[in-house]
Amino acid sequence: MIPSTNIIAGADATRTLASRVAGLLGRGDVVLLHGDLGAGKTTFVQGLAAALGVAEDIQSPTFTIVQEHHSSLGTLFHVDLYRLVD
């Protein structure tokens, strides 16, 4: 079981944690990440996507708002609501 609070030291550790979280997810689950710019949210999604079998490069969807990434396990929707007011 992953504790609710983790202190992560760097991008590699963030991706490793994300891959552990991926193992707990089922189809239709939603993971919400909240943090300042540069907090590691996209790095987390990169680790999550890799663990879910997404082969394509994961970038922040700050300007596109939503990116879809497909794998044999399903579709990962990477959404960035930072620029939306309401």
PDB file of N, CA, C and O in Angstrom, chain B, residues numbered from 101:
ATOM      1  N   MET B 101       0.837  -1.179   0.000  1.00  0.00           N
ATOM      2  CA  MET B 101       0.000   0.000   0.000  1.00  0.00           C
ATOM      3  C   MET B 101       0.882   1.243   0.000  1.00  0.00           C
ATOM      4  O   MET B 101       1.857   1.321   0.748  1.00  0.00           O
ATOM      5  N   ILE B 102       0.537   2.208  -0.839  1.00  0.00           N
ATOM      6  CA  ILE B 102       1.281   3.461  -0.922  1.00  0.00           C
ATOM      7  C   ILE B 102       0.725   4.426   0.122  1.00  0.00           C
ATOM      8  O   ILE B 102      -0.483   4.658   0.152  1.00  0.00           O
ATOM      9  N   PRO B 103       1.575   4.994   0.976  1.00  0.00           N
ATOM     10  CA  PRO B 103       1.069   5.971   1.950  1.00  0.00           C
ATOM     11  C   PRO B 103       0.530   7.211   1.254  1.00  0.00           C
ATOM     12  O   PRO B 103       0.882   7.482   0.106  1.00  0.00           O
ATOM     13  N   SER B 104      -0.318   7.962   1.939  1.00  0.00           N
ATOM     14  CA  SER B 104      -0.950   9.128   1.329  1.00  0.00           C
ATOM     15  C   SER B 104       0.017  10.291   1.165  1.00  0.00           C
ATOM     16  O   SER B 104      -0.261  11.204   0.387  1.00  0.00           O
ATOM     17  N   THR B 105       1.124  10.287   1.860  1.00  0.00           N
ATOM     18  CA  THR B 105       2.119  11.348   1.735  1.00  0.00           C
ATOM     19  C   THR B 105       3.464  10.721   1.409  1.00  0.00           C
ATOM     20  O   THR B 105       3.905   9.784   2.074  1.00  0.00           O
ATOM     21  N   ASN B 106       4.107  11.251   0.381  1.00  0.00           N
ATOM     22  CA  ASN B 106       5.418  10.761  -0.023  1.00  0.00           C
ATOM     23  C   ASN B 106       6.336  11.945  -0.245  1.00  0.00           C
ATOM     24  O   ASN B 106       5.937  12.942  -0.847  1.00  0.00           O
ATOM     25  N   ILE B 107       7.550  11.840   0.233  1.00  0.00           N
ATOM     26  CA  ILE B 107       8.571  12.834  -0.072  1.00  0.00           C
ATOM     27  C   ILE B 107       9.423  12.225  -1.174  1.00  0.00           C
ATOM     28  O   ILE B 107      10.056  11.186  -0.987  1.00  0.00           O
ATOM     29  N   ILE B 108       9.429  12.882  -2.315  1.00  0.00           N
ATOM     30  CA  ILE B 108      10.079  12.349  -3.506  1.00  0.00           C
ATOM     31  C   ILE B 108      11.338  13.154  -3.798  1.00  0.00           C
ATOM     32  O   ILE B 108      11.314  14.384  -3.786  1.00  0.00           O
ATOM     33  N   ALA B 109      12.423  12.463  -4.058  1.00  0.00           N
ATOM     34  CA  ALA B 109      13.699  13.118  -4.344  1.00  0.00           C
ATOM     35  C   ALA B 109      14.033  12.977  -5.821  1.00  0.00           C
ATOM     36  O   ALA B 109      14.784  12.080  -6.204  1.00  0.00           O
ATOM     37  N   GLY B 110      13.484  13.848  -6.646  1.00  0.00           N
ATOM     38  CA  GLY B 110      13.871  13.883  -8.044  1.00  0.00           C
ATOM     39  C   GLY B 110      12.893  13.235  -9.000  1.00  0.00           C
ATOM     40  O   GLY B 110      11.933  12.574  -8.605  1.00  0.00           O
ATOM     41  N   ALA B 111      13.177  13.454 -10.285  1.00  0.00           N
ATOM     42  CA  ALA B 111      12.293  13.000 -11.355  1.00  0.00           C
ATOM     43  C   ALA B 111      12.210  11.477 -11.437  1.00  0.00           C
ATOM     44  O   ALA B 111      11.124  10.936 -11.643  1.00  0.00           O
ATOM     45  N   ASP B 112      13.321  10.782 -11.281  1.00  0.00           N
ATOM     46  CA  ASP B 112      13.294   9.319 -11.371  1.00  0.00           C
ATOM     47  C   ASP B 112      12.423   8.715 -10.274  1.00  0.00           C
ATOM     48  O   ASP B 112      11.659   7.782 -10.524  1.00  0.00           O
ATOM     49  N   ALA B 113      12.539   9.248  -9.063  1.00  0.00           N
ATOM     50  CA  ALA B 113      11.712   8.751  -7.955  1.00  0.00           C
ATOM     51  C   ALA B 113      10.243   9.070  -8.183  1.00  0.00           C
ATOM     52  O   ALA B 113       9.370   8.293  -7.796  1.00  0.00           O
ATOM     53  N   THR B 114       9.966  10.208  -8.809  1.00  0.00           N
ATOM     54  CA  THR B 114       8.578  10.573  -9.125  1.00  0.00           C
ATOM     55  C   THR B 114       7.992   9.592 -10.131  1.00  0.00           C
ATOM     56  O   THR B 114       6.857   9.142  -9.975  1.00  0.00           O
ATOM     57  N   ARG B 115       8.763   9.261 -11.162  1.00  0.00           N
ATOM     58  CA  ARG B 115       8.291   8.293 -12.164  1.00  0.00           C
ATOM     59  C   ARG B 115       8.110   6.908 -11.551  1.00  0.00           C
ATOM     60  O   ARG B 115       7.177   6.191 -11.913  1.00  0.00           O
ATOM     61  N   THR B 116       8.988   6.524 -10.630  1.00  0.00           N
ATOM     62  CA  THR B 116       8.873   5.228  -9.958  1.00  0.00           C
ATOM     63  C   THR B 116       7.606   5.163  -9.118  1.00  0.00           C
ATOM     64  O   THR B 116       6.892   4.160  -9.146  1.00  0.00           O
ATOM     65  N   LEU B 117       7.325   6.219  -8.376  1.00  0.00           N
ATOM     66  CA  LEU B 117       6.088   6.256  -7.591  1.00  0.00           C
ATOM     67  C   LEU B 117       4.876   6.150  -8.510  1.00  0.00           C
ATOM     68  O   LEU B 117       3.927   5.423  -8.218  1.00  0.00           O
ATOM     69  N   ALA B 118       4.915   6.880  -9.621  1.00  0.00           N
ATOM     70  CA  ALA B 118       3.797   6.856 -10.574  1.00  0.00           C
ATOM     71  C   ALA B 118       3.579   5.451 -11.126  1.00  0.00           C
ATOM     72  O   ALA B 118       2.436   5.035 -11.316  1.00  0.00           O
ATOM     73  N   SER B 119       4.645   4.725 -11.384  1.00  0.00           N
ATOM     74  CA  SER B 119       4.486   3.356 -11.898  1.00  0.00           C
ATOM     75  C   SER B 119       3.857   2.454 -10.841  1.00  0.00           C
ATOM     76  O   SER B 119       3.109   1.539 -11.181  1.00  0.00           O
ATOM     77  N   ARG B 120       4.147   2.697  -9.576  1.00  0.00           N
ATOM     78  CA  ARG B 120       3.500   1.944  -8.490  1.00  0.00           C
ATOM     79  C   ARG B 120       2.013   2.286  -8.426  1.00  0.00           C
ATOM     80  O   ARG B 120       1.174   1.406  -8.237  1.00  0.00           O
ATOM     81  N   VAL B 121       1.700   3.552  -8.581  1.00  0.00           N
ATOM     82  CA  VAL B 121       0.297   3.975  -8.580  1.00  0.00           C
ATOM     83  C   VAL B 121      -0.444   3.348  -9.756  1.00  0.00           C
ATOM     84  O   VAL B 121      -1.593   2.930  -9.615  1.00  0.00           O
ATOM     85  N   ALA B 122       0.206   3.283 -10.909  1.00  0.00           N
ATOM     86  CA  ALA B 122      -0.418   2.704 -12.104  1.00  0.00           C
ATOM     87  C   ALA B 122      -0.889   1.278 -11.837  1.00  0.00           C
ATOM     88  O   ALA B 122      -1.927   0.857 -12.347  1.00  0.00           O
ATOM     89  N   GLY B 123      -0.135   0.547 -11.049  1.00  0.00           N
ATOM     90  CA  GLY B 123      -0.502  -0.825 -10.721  1.00  0.00           C
ATOM     91  C   GLY B 123      -1.757  -0.938  -9.869  1.00  0.00           C
ATOM     92  O   GLY B 123      -2.347  -2.013  -9.764  1.00  0.00           O
ATOM     93  N   LEU B 124      -2.161   0.159  -9.268  1.00  0.00           N
ATOM     94  CA  LEU B 124      -3.359   0.176  -8.421  1.00  0.00           C
ATOM     95  C   LEU B 124      -4.606   0.635  -9.170  1.00  0.00           C
ATOM     96  O   LEU B 124      -5.719   0.536  -8.654  1.00  0.00           O
ATOM     97  N   LEU B 125      -4.414   1.134 -10.384  1.00  0.00           N
ATOM     98  CA  LEU B 125      -5.524   1.740 -11.117  1.00  0.00           C
ATOM     99  C   LEU B 125      -6.306   0.722 -11.928  1.00  0.00           C
ATOM    100  O   LEU B 125      -5.773  -0.287 -12.389  1.00  0.00           O
ATOM    101  N   GLY B 126      -7.585   1.021 -12.085  1.00  0.00           N
ATOM    102  CA  GLY B 126      -8.447   0.239 -12.953  1.00  0.00           C
ATOM    103  C   GLY B 126      -9.018   1.131 -14.031  1.00  0.00           C
ATOM    104  O   GLY B 126      -8.929   2.355 -13.945  1.00  0.00           O
ATOM    105  N   ARG B 127      -9.599   0.526 -15.036  1.00  0.00           N
ATOM    106  CA  ARG B 127     -10.194   1.270 -16.149  1.00  0.00           C
ATOM    107  C   ARG B 127     -11.218   2.266 -15.590  1.00  0.00           C
ATOM    108  O   ARG B 127     -12.078   1.897 -14.789  1.00  0.00           O
ATOM    109  N   GLY B 128     -11.118   3.518 -16.015  1.00  0.00           N
ATOM    110  CA  GLY B 128     -12.053   4.558 -15.587  1.00  0.00           C
ATOM    111  C   GLY B 128     -11.629   5.325 -14.348  1.00  0.00           C
ATOM    112  O   GLY B 128     -12.285   6.298 -13.978  1.00  0.00           O
ATOM    113  N   ASP B 129     -10.544   4.911 -13.694  1.00  0.00           N
ATOM    114  CA  ASP B 129     -10.069   5.642 -12.518  1.00  0.00           C
ATOM    115  C   ASP B 129      -9.533   7.011 -12.918  1.00  0.00           C
ATOM    116  O   ASP B 129      -9.061   7.204 -14.038  1.00  0.00           O
ATOM    117  N   VAL B 130      -9.611   7.943 -11.999  1.00  0.00           N
ATOM    118  CA  VAL B 130      -9.137   9.310 -12.217  1.00  0.00           C
ATOM    119  C   VAL B 130      -8.089   9.625 -11.162  1.00  0.00           C
ATOM    120  O   VAL B 130      -8.287   9.356  -9.978  1.00  0.00           O
ATOM    121  N   VAL B 131      -6.976  10.193 -11.598  1.00  0.00           N
ATOM    122  CA  VAL B 131      -5.926  10.654 -10.691  1.00  0.00           C
ATOM    123  C   VAL B 131      -5.841  12.160 -10.851  1.00  0.00           C
ATOM    124  O   VAL B 131      -5.633  12.660 -11.957  1.00  0.00           O
ATOM    125  N   LEU B 132      -6.001  12.882  -9.758  1.00  0.00           N
ATOM    126  CA  LEU B 132      -5.914  14.344  -9.787  1.00  0.00           C
ATOM    127  C   LEU B 132      -4.598  14.774  -9.158  1.00  0.00           C
ATOM    128  O   LEU B 132      -4.251  14.342  -8.059  1.00  0.00           O
ATOM    129  N   LEU B 133      -3.877  15.621  -9.860  1.00  0.00           N
ATOM    130  CA  LEU B 133      -2.605  16.149  -9.365  1.00  0.00           C
ATOM    131  C   LEU B 133      -2.736  17.655  -9.246  1.00  0.00           C
ATOM    132  O   LEU B 133      -3.226  18.318 -10.161  1.00  0.00           O
ATOM    133  N   HIS B 134      -2.303  18.190  -8.129  1.00  0.00           N
ATOM    134  CA  HIS B 134      -2.383  19.632  -7.892  1.00  0.00           C
ATOM    135  C   HIS B 134      -1.019  20.103  -7.416  1.00  0.00           C
ATOM    136  O   HIS B 134      -0.431  19.503  -6.517  1.00  0.00           O
ATOM    137  N   GLY B 135      -0.517  21.169  -8.011  1.00  0.00           N
ATOM    138  CA  GLY B 135       0.772  21.693  -7.583  1.00  0.00           C
ATOM    139  C   GLY B 135       1.179  22.873  -8.434  1.00  0.00           C
ATOM    140  O   GLY B 135       0.619  23.116  -9.504  1.00  0.00           O
ATOM    141  N   ASP B 136       2.156  23.597  -7.946  1.00  0.00           N
ATOM    142  CA  ASP B 136       2.678  24.747  -8.673  1.00  0.00           C
ATOM    143  C   ASP B 136       3.360  24.306  -9.958  1.00  0.00           C
ATOM    144  O   ASP B 136       3.656  23.125 -10.138  1.00  0.00           O
ATOM    145  N   LEU B 137       3.609  25.259 -10.850  1.00  0.00           N
ATOM    146  CA  LEU B 137       4.392  24.978 -12.054  1.00  0.00           C
ATOM    147  C   LEU B 137       5.746  24.421 -11.625  1.00  0.00           C
ATOM    148  O   LEU B 137       6.387  24.949 -10.717  1.00  0.00           O
ATOM    149  N   GLY B 138       6.166  23.365 -12.278  1.00  0.00           N
ATOM    150  CA  GLY B 138       7.459  22.763 -11.959  1.00  0.00           C
ATOM    151  C   GLY B 138       7.436  21.797 -10.787  1.00  0.00           C
ATOM    152  O   GLY B 138       8.489  21.340 -10.343  1.00  0.00           O
ATOM    153  N   ALA B 139       6.243  21.478 -10.275  1.00  0.00           N
ATOM    154  CA  ALA B 139       6.136  20.597  -9.116  1.00  0.00           C
ATOM    155  C   ALA B 139       6.377  19.130  -9.462  1.00  0.00           C
ATOM    156  O   ALA B 139       6.657  18.326  -8.572  1.00  0.00           O
ATOM    157  N   GLY B 140       6.273  18.772 -10.737  1.00  0.00           N
ATOM    158  CA  GLY B 140       6.509  17.390 -11.142  1.00  0.00           C
ATOM    159  C   GLY B 140       5.266  16.657 -11.591  1.00  0.00           C
ATOM    160  O   GLY B 140       5.277  15.431 -11.695  1.00  0.00           O
ATOM    161  N   LYS B 141       4.195  17.381 -11.859  1.00  0.00           N
ATOM    162  CA  LYS B 141       2.951  16.731 -12.280  1.00  0.00           C
ATOM    163  C   LYS B 141       3.117  15.991 -13.607  1.00  0.00           C
ATOM    164  O   LYS B 141       2.696  14.842 -13.733  1.00  0.00           O
ATOM    165  N   THR B 142       3.723  16.638 -14.586  1.00  0.00           N
ATOM    166  CA  THR B 142       3.930  15.988 -15.879  1.00  0.00           C
ATOM    167  C   THR B 142       4.934  14.852 -15.746  1.00  0.00           C
ATOM    168  O   THR B 142       4.789  13.829 -16.415  1.00  0.00           O
ATOM    169  N   THR B 143       5.924  15.001 -14.920  1.00  0.00           N
ATOM    170  CA  THR B 143       6.884  13.924 -14.670  1.00  0.00           C
ATOM    171  C   THR B 143       6.158  12.711 -14.101  1.00  0.00           C
ATOM    172  O   THR B 143       6.449  11.577 -14.483  1.00  0.00           O
ATOM    173  N   PHE B 144       5.223  12.940 -13.195  1.00  0.00           N
ATOM    174  CA  PHE B 144       4.410  11.860 -12.642  1.00  0.00           C
ATOM    175  C   PHE B 144       3.617  11.174 -13.755  1.00  0.00           C
ATOM    176  O   PHE B 144       3.581   9.946 -13.830  1.00  0.00           O
ATOM    177  N   VAL B 145       2.982  11.969 -14.617  1.00  0.00           N
ATOM    178  CA  VAL B 145       2.192  11.408 -15.715  1.00  0.00           C
ATOM    179  C   VAL B 145       3.085  10.620 -16.670  1.00  0.00           C
ATOM    180  O   VAL B 145       2.651   9.609 -17.222  1.00  0.00           O
ATOM    181  N   GLN B 146       4.321  11.065 -16.874  1.00  0.00           N
ATOM    182  CA  GLN B 146       5.251  10.313 -17.716  1.00  0.00           C
ATOM    183  C   GLN B 146       5.479   8.912 -17.151  1.00  0.00           C
ATOM    184  O   GLN B 146       5.469   7.931 -17.894  1.00  0.00           O
ATOM    185  N   GLY B 147       5.683   8.820 -15.849  1.00  0.00           N
ATOM    186  CA  GLY B 147       5.880   7.520 -15.211  1.00  0.00           C
ATOM    187  C   GLY B 147       4.627   6.673 -15.259  1.00  0.00           C
ATOM    188  O   GLY B 147       4.696   5.464 -15.484  1.00  0.00           O
ATOM    189  N   LEU B 148       3.489   7.298 -15.051  1.00  0.00           N
ATOM    190  CA  LEU B 148       2.201   6.610 -15.106  1.00  0.00           C
ATOM    191  C   LEU B 148       1.966   6.056 -16.505  1.00  0.00           C
ATOM    192  O   LEU B 148       1.603   4.892 -16.672  1.00  0.00           O
ATOM    193  N   ALA B 149       2.179   6.903 -17.504  1.00  0.00           N
ATOM    194  CA  ALA B 149       1.960   6.500 -18.897  1.00  0.00           C
ATOM    195  C   ALA B 149       2.881   5.349 -19.291  1.00  0.00           C
ATOM    196  O   ALA B 149       2.442   4.398 -19.938  1.00  0.00           O
ATOM    197  N   ALA B 150       4.136   5.427 -18.911  1.00  0.00           N
ATOM    198  CA  ALA B 150       5.083   4.355 -19.241  1.00  0.00           C
ATOM    199  C   ALA B 150       4.632   3.034 -18.632  1.00  0.00           C
ATOM    200  O   ALA B 150       4.692   1.991 -19.284  1.00  0.00           O
ATOM    201  N   ALA B 151       4.181   3.080 -17.386  1.00  0.00           N
ATOM    202  CA  ALA B 151       3.725   1.864 -16.712  1.00  0.00           C
ATOM    203  C   ALA B 151       2.445   1.316 -17.338  1.00  0.00           C
ATOM    204  O   ALA B 151       2.173   0.119 -17.252  1.00  0.00           O
ATOM    205  N   LEU B 152       1.667   2.183 -17.961  1.00  0.00           N
ATOM    206  CA  LEU B 152       0.424   1.760 -18.603  1.00  0.00           C
ATOM    207  C   LEU B 152       0.635   1.373 -20.073  1.00  0.00           C
ATOM    208  O   LEU B 152      -0.319   1.045 -20.778  1.00  0.00           O
ATOM    209  N   GLY B 153       1.881   1.414 -20.522  1.00  0.00           N
ATOM    210  CA  GLY B 153       2.190   0.965 -21.872  1.00  0.00           C
ATOM    211  C   GLY B 153       2.058   2.012 -22.952  1.00  0.00           C
ATOM    212  O   GLY B 153       2.008   1.672 -24.134  1.00  0.00           O
ATOM    213  N   VAL B 154       1.998   3.286 -22.575  1.00  0.00           N
ATOM    214  CA  VAL B 154       1.936   4.360 -23.572  1.00  0.00           C
ATOM    215  C   VAL B 154       3.338   4.535 -24.141  1.00  0.00           C
ATOM    216  O   VAL B 154       4.293   4.761 -23.398  1.00  0.00           O
ATOM    217  N   ALA B 155       3.459   4.432 -25.456  1.00  0.00           N
ATOM    218  CA  ALA B 155       4.773   4.490 -26.107  1.00  0.00           C
ATOM    219  C   ALA B 155       5.176   5.908 -26.489  1.00  0.00           C
ATOM    220  O   ALA B 155       6.366   6.189 -26.635  1.00  0.00           O
ATOM    221  N   GLU B 156       4.216   6.800 -26.653  1.00  0.00           N
ATOM    222  CA  GLU B 156       4.539   8.144 -27.137  1.00  0.00           C
ATOM    223  C   GLU B 156       5.092   9.046 -26.034  1.00  0.00           C
ATOM    224  O   GLU B 156       4.941   8.766 -24.845  1.00  0.00           O
ATOM    225  N   ASP B 157       5.728  10.120 -26.453  1.00  0.00           N
ATOM    226  CA  ASP B 157       6.325  11.092 -25.546  1.00  0.00           C
ATOM    227  C   ASP B 157       5.230  11.871 -24.826  1.00  0.00           C
ATOM    228  O   ASP B 157       4.260  12.296 -25.454  1.00  0.00           O
ATOM    229  N   ILE B 158       5.372  12.061 -23.535  1.00  0.00           N
ATOM    230  CA  ILE B 158       4.391  12.791 -22.734  1.00  0.00           C
ATOM    231  C   ILE B 158       4.924  14.189 -22.454  1.00  0.00           C
ATOM    232  O   ILE B 158       5.987  14.352 -21.856  1.00  0.00           O
ATOM    233  N   GLN B 159       4.178  15.187 -22.890  1.00  0.00           N
ATOM    234  CA  GLN B 159       4.502  16.590 -22.645  1.00  0.00           C
ATOM    235  C   GLN B 159       3.350  17.229 -21.879  1.00  0.00           C
ATOM    236  O   GLN B 159       2.240  16.697 -21.870  1.00  0.00           O
ATOM    237  N   SER B 160       3.603  18.352 -21.246  1.00  0.00           N
ATOM    238  CA  SER B 160       2.547  19.066 -20.537  1.00  0.00           C
ATOM    239  C   SER B 160       1.528  19.604 -21.531  1.00  0.00           C
ATOM    240  O   SER B 160       1.902  20.209 -22.536  1.00  0.00           O
ATOM    241  N   PRO B 161       0.237  19.388 -21.258  1.00  0.00           N
ATOM    242  CA  PRO B 161      -0.805  19.898 -22.159  1.00  0.00           C
ATOM    243  C   PRO B 161      -1.253  21.316 -21.788  1.00  0.00           C
ATOM    244  O   PRO B 161      -2.420  21.656 -21.982  1.00  0.00           O
ATOM    245  N   THR B 162      -0.357  22.141 -21.264  1.00  0.00           N
ATOM    246  CA  THR B 162      -0.718  23.476 -20.800  1.00  0.00           C
ATOM    247  C   THR B 162      -1.438  24.282 -21.867  1.00  0.00           C
ATOM    248  O   THR B 162      -2.410  24.972 -21.561  1.00  0.00           O
ATOM    249  N   PHE B 163      -0.989  24.210 -23.100  1.00  0.00           N
ATOM    250  CA  PHE B 163      -1.595  25.026 -24.148  1.00  0.00           C
ATOM    251  C   PHE B 163      -2.661  24.275 -24.938  1.00  0.00           C
ATOM    252  O   PHE B 163      -3.553  24.896 -25.516  1.00  0.00           O
ATOM    253  N   THR B 164      -2.579  22.949 -24.967  1.00  0.00           N
ATOM    254  CA  THR B 164      -3.594  22.171 -25.677  1.00  0.00           C
ATOM    255  C   THR B 164      -4.744  21.782 -24.757  1.00  0.00           C
ATOM    256  O   THR B 164      -5.803  21.379 -25.238  1.00  0.00           O
ATOM    257  N   ILE B 165      -4.565  21.890 -23.487  1.00  0.00           N
ATOM    258  CA  ILE B 165      -5.496  21.579 -22.394  1.00  0.00           C
ATOM    259  C   ILE B 165      -5.691  20.074 -22.222  1.00  0.00           C
ATOM    260  O   ILE B 165      -5.613  19.582 -21.096  1.00  0.00           O
ATOM    261  N   VAL B 166      -5.943  19.320 -23.306  1.00  0.00           N
ATOM    262  CA  VAL B 166      -6.150  17.871 -23.190  1.00  0.00           C
ATOM    263  C   VAL B 166      -5.290  17.141 -24.218  1.00  0.00           C
ATOM    264  O   VAL B 166      -5.243  17.523 -25.388  1.00  0.00           O
ATOM    265  N   GLN B 167      -4.621  16.101 -23.774  1.00  0.00           N
ATOM    266  CA  GLN B 167      -3.903  15.209 -24.681  1.00  0.00           C
ATOM    267  C   GLN B 167      -4.383  13.792 -24.418  1.00  0.00           C
ATOM    268  O   GLN B 167      -4.556  13.392 -23.266  1.00  0.00           O
ATOM    269  N   GLU B 168      -4.596  13.037 -25.480  1.00  0.00           N
ATOM    270  CA  GLU B 168      -4.973  11.629 -25.379  1.00  0.00           C
ATOM    271  C   GLU B 168      -3.769  10.773 -25.724  1.00  0.00           C
ATOM    272  O   GLU B 168      -3.069  11.023 -26.705  1.00  0.00           O
ATOM    273  N   HIS B 169      -3.541   9.767 -24.908  1.00  0.00           N
ATOM    274  CA  HIS B 169      -2.443   8.828 -25.145  1.00  0.00           C
ATOM    275  C   HIS B 169      -3.027   7.424 -25.088  1.00  0.00           C
ATOM    276  O   HIS B 169      -3.693   7.062 -24.119  1.00  0.00           O
ATOM    277  N   HIS B 170      -2.776   6.635 -26.129  1.00  0.00           N
ATOM    278  CA  HIS B 170      -3.384   5.315 -26.240  1.00  0.00           C
ATOM    279  C   HIS B 170      -2.366   4.203 -25.992  1.00  0.00           C
ATOM    280  O   HIS B 170      -1.190   4.319 -26.339  1.00  0.00           O
ATOM    281  N   SER B 171      -2.849   3.134 -25.387  1.00  0.00           N
ATOM    282  CA  SER B 171      -2.050   1.925 -25.214  1.00  0.00           C
ATOM    283  C   SER B 171      -2.992   0.731 -25.318  1.00  0.00           C
ATOM    284  O   SER B 171      -4.201   0.896 -25.481  1.00  0.00           O
ATOM    285  N   SER B 172      -2.438  -0.450 -25.224  1.00  0.00           N
ATOM    286  CA  SER B 172      -3.273  -1.653 -25.287  1.00  0.00           C
ATOM    287  C   SER B 172      -4.191  -1.768 -24.069  1.00  0.00           C
ATOM    288  O   SER B 172      -5.168  -2.515 -24.097  1.00  0.00           O
ATOM    289  N   LEU B 173      -3.879  -1.032 -23.005  1.00  0.00           N
ATOM    290  CA  LEU B 173      -4.704  -1.063 -21.796  1.00  0.00           C
ATOM    291  C   LEU B 173      -5.842  -0.050 -21.821  1.00  0.00           C
ATOM    292  O   LEU B 173      -6.734  -0.100 -20.975  1.00  0.00           O
ATOM    293  N   GLY B 174      -5.819   0.864 -22.779  1.00  0.00           N
ATOM    294  CA  GLY B 174      -6.866   1.877 -22.858  1.00  0.00           C
ATOM    295  C   GLY B 174      -6.305   3.240 -23.209  1.00  0.00           C
ATOM    296  O   GLY B 174      -5.220   3.353 -23.779  1.00  0.00           O
ATOM    297  N   THR B 175      -7.056   4.270 -22.862  1.00  0.00           N
ATOM    298  CA  THR B 175      -6.682   5.649 -23.186  1.00  0.00           C
ATOM    299  C   THR B 175      -6.395   6.420 -21.908  1.00  0.00           C
ATOM    300  O   THR B 175      -7.162   6.370 -20.946  1.00  0.00           O
ATOM    301  N   LEU B 176      -5.277   7.132 -21.917  1.00  0.00           N
ATOM    302  CA  LEU B 176      -4.908   8.021 -20.828  1.00  0.00           C
ATOM    303  C   LEU B 176      -5.204   9.436 -21.290  1.00  0.00           C
ATOM    304  O   LEU B 176      -4.661   9.887 -22.299  1.00  0.00           O
ATOM    305  N   PHE B 177      -6.054  10.136 -20.567  1.00  0.00           N
ATOM    306  CA  PHE B 177      -6.341  11.537 -20.854  1.00  0.00           C
ATOM    307  C   PHE B 177      -5.511  12.382 -19.897  1.00  0.00           C
ATOM    308  O   PHE B 177      -5.679  12.301 -18.680  1.00  0.00           O
ATOM    309  N   HIS B 178      -4.621  13.189 -20.451  1.00  0.00           N
ATOM    310  CA  HIS B 178      -3.774  14.080 -19.661  1.00  0.00           C
ATOM    311  C   HIS B 178      -4.343  15.487 -19.829  1.00  0.00           C
ATOM    312  O   HIS B 178      -4.270  16.067 -20.913  1.00  0.00           O
ATOM    313  N   VAL B 179      -4.906  16.029 -18.758  1.00  0.00           N
ATOM    314  CA  VAL B 179      -5.623  17.298 -18.799  1.00  0.00           C
ATOM    315  C   VAL B 179      -4.907  18.302 -17.909  1.00  0.00           C
ATOM    316  O   VAL B 179      -4.520  17.978 -16.786  1.00  0.00           O
ATOM    317  N   ASP B 180      -4.733  19.506 -18.403  1.00  0.00           N
ATOM    318  CA  ASP B 180      -4.121  20.587 -17.625  1.00  0.00           C
ATOM    319  C   ASP B 180      -5.112  21.739 -17.546  1.00  0.00           C
ATOM    320  O   ASP B 180      -5.412  22.379 -18.554  1.00  0.00           O
ATOM    321  N   LEU B 181      -5.615  21.998 -16.357  1.00  0.00           N
ATOM    322  CA  LEU B 181      -6.634  23.042 -16.164  1.00  0.00           C
ATOM    323  C   LEU B 181      -6.029  24.331 -15.622  1.00  0.00           C
ATOM    324  O   LEU B 181      -6.760  25.217 -15.180  1.00  0.00           O
ATOM    325  N   TYR B 182      -4.704  24.447 -15.649  1.00  0.00           N
ATOM    326  CA  TYR B 182      -4.009  25.590 -15.062  1.00  0.00           C
ATOM    327  C   TYR B 182      -4.471  26.932 -15.617  1.00  0.00           C
ATOM    328  O   TYR B 182      -4.634  27.889 -14.861  1.00  0.00           O
ATOM    329  N   ARG B 183      -4.681  27.013 -16.917  1.00  0.00           N
ATOM    330  CA  ARG B 183      -5.031  28.293 -17.549  1.00  0.00           C
ATOM    331  C   ARG B 183      -6.521  28.581 -17.546  1.00  0.00           C
ATOM    332  O   ARG B 183      -6.929  29.663 -17.967  1.00  0.00           O
ATOM    333  N   LEU B 184      -7.344  27.654 -17.088  1.00  0.00           N
ATOM    334  CA  LEU B 184      -8.790  27.874 -17.070  1.00  0.00           C
ATOM    335  C   LEU B 184      -9.214  28.557 -15.774  1.00  0.00           C
ATOM    336  O   LEU B 184      -8.788  28.170 -14.686  1.00  0.00           O
ATOM    337  N   VAL B 185     -10.041  29.558 -15.904  1.00  0.00           N
ATOM    338  CA  VAL B 185     -10.498  30.305 -14.730  1.00  0.00           C
ATOM    339  C   VAL B 185     -11.653  29.576 -14.042  1.00  0.00           C
ATOM    340  O   VAL B 185     -11.660  29.422 -12.821  1.00  0.00           O
ATOM    341  N   ASP B 186     -12.626  29.129 -14.836  1.00  0.00           N
ATOM    342  CA  ASP B 186     -13.774  28.407 -14.260  1.00  0.00           C
ATOM    343  C   ASP B 186     -14.320  27.399 -15.245  1.00  0.00           C
ATOM    344  O   ASP B 186     -15.285  26.698 -14.939  1.00  0.00           O
TER     345      ASP B 186
END
